[in-house]
């Protein structure tokens, strides 16, 4: 079994429900066990002008290969009508594989650790909520990278009463 960290995000078509639905679908996969789930966060977008995002992170255990897990996550994105038209544009659902055990993967369709992992507070804040002392061989302690990001202050944790 492999330990994997995922990042989920949405800013279209009821983003809170998109993310919560995706988490349910991931949990229902017989090859995946969800070990930890972050709170939902409202985060400002990167890229063109668009609505704020809802982001979350998951820690999972899986017997799938990295490539098979990527395809399973892409199927969930497609089920949520994901359109890949504008780079860093609005989307119904985005699921990124952040870390897969301590592997380094550099393939055309998959890079692990995620290439922007240490540059995005909207990824690190939920991730470090579920694993505060997370380290990678490539980056060291991720908390140190988060402290360098000024946009971490723009991230709002949504309380359970705000998630409906």
PEPE-V190983 format. One record per run of one state. SS is the DSSP state (helix for helix, strand for strand, loop for the rest). FROM is the first residue (numbers start at 1). TO is the last residue. If there is no record, write none. Layout:
SS/FROM/TO  SS/FROM/TO
//
This chain:
loop/1/1  strand/2/10  loop/11/14  helix/15/28  loop/29/31  strand/32/37  loop/38/39  strand/40/43  loop/44/52  strand/53/62  loop/63/65  helix/66/79  loop/80/93  strand/94/100  loop/101/104  strand/105/106  loop/107/110  strand/111/112  loop/113/116  helix/117/119  loop/120/120  helix/121/130  loop/131/134  strand/135/136  loop/137/139  strand/140/141  helix/142/147  loop/148/149  helix/150/154  loop/155/155  strand/156/158  loop/159/159  helix/160/162  loop/163/164
//
